[in-house]
Amino acid sequence: MEFTLFPNGTFDIEYDYSKPIGYEESDELISGEEINQSLQKLRPDSDKN
């Protein structure tokens, strides 16, 4: 993995990996709200919020 931070604050990340057998990529997008809802289900104290 290579991370480059430029003086203007932008950055570039390059990585090379092998896809696991059987993994299929998707163009499906997940919103931040959907991610937060999913992560809340993992928290043991999520029912307190």
The 8 nearest C-alpha neighbors of each residue, nearest first, counted from 0:
[[1, 14, 13, 2, 15, 12, 16, 3],
 [0, 2, 13, 12, 14, 3, 11, 15],
 [1, 3, 12, 11, 13, 4, 0, 10],
 [2, 4, 11, 10, 5, 12, 1, 9],
 [5, 3, 10, 9, 8, 11, 2, 6],
 [4, 6, 9, 7, 8, 10, 3, 11],
 [7, 5, 8, 4, 9, 10, 3, 11],
 [6, 8, 5, 9, 4, 10, 3, 11],
 [9, 7, 6, 5, 10, 4, 3, 11],
 [10, 8, 5, 7, 4, 11, 6, 3],
 [11, 9, 4, 3, 5, 8, 12, 2],
 [10, 12, 3, 2, 13, 4, 9, 1],
 [11, 13, 2, 1, 3, 14, 10, 0],
 [14, 12, 1, 0, 2, 11, 15, 3],
 [15, 13, 0, 1, 16, 12, 2, 11],
 [14, 16, 0, 13, 17, 1, 18, 12],
 [17, 15, 18, 14, 0, 19, 13, 1],
 [16, 18, 19, 15, 20, 22, 14, 21],
 [17, 19, 20, 22, 16, 21, 23, 24],
 [20, 18, 22, 21, 17, 23, 16, 24],
 [21, 19, 22, 18, 23, 17, 24, 16],
 [20, 22, 19, 23, 18, 24, 17, 25],
 [23, 21, 19, 20, 18, 24, 25, 17],
 [22, 24, 21, 25, 18, 20, 19, 26],
 [25, 23, 22, 26, 27, 18, 21, 19],
 [24, 26, 27, 23, 28, 22, 29, 18],
 [25, 27, 28, 24, 29, 23, 30, 22],
 [28, 26, 25, 29, 24, 30, 23, 33],
 [29, 27, 26, 30, 25, 31, 33, 34],
 [28, 30, 33, 31, 27, 34, 32, 26],
 [31, 29, 33, 32, 34, 28, 35, 27],
 [30, 32, 34, 33, 35, 29, 36, 28],
 [31, 33, 35, 30, 34, 36, 29, 37],
 [32, 34, 36, 30, 31, 35, 37, 29],
 [33, 35, 31, 37, 32, 36, 38, 30],
 [36, 34, 38, 32, 37, 33, 39, 31],
 [37, 35, 39, 33, 34, 38, 32, 40],
 [36, 38, 34, 35, 40, 39, 33, 41],
 [37, 39, 35, 41, 40, 36, 34, 42],
 [40, 38, 36, 41, 42, 37, 45, 35],
 [39, 41, 38, 37, 42, 45, 36, 43],
 [40, 42, 38, 39, 43, 37, 45, 44],
 [43, 41, 45, 39, 44, 40, 38, 46],
 [42, 44, 45, 41, 46, 40, 39, 47],
 [45, 43, 46, 42, 47, 48, 39, 41],
 [46, 44, 42, 47, 39, 43, 48, 40],
 [45, 47, 44, 48, 43, 42, 39, 40],
 [46, 48, 45, 44, 43, 42, 39, 40],
 [47, 46, 45, 44, 39, 42, 43, 40]]
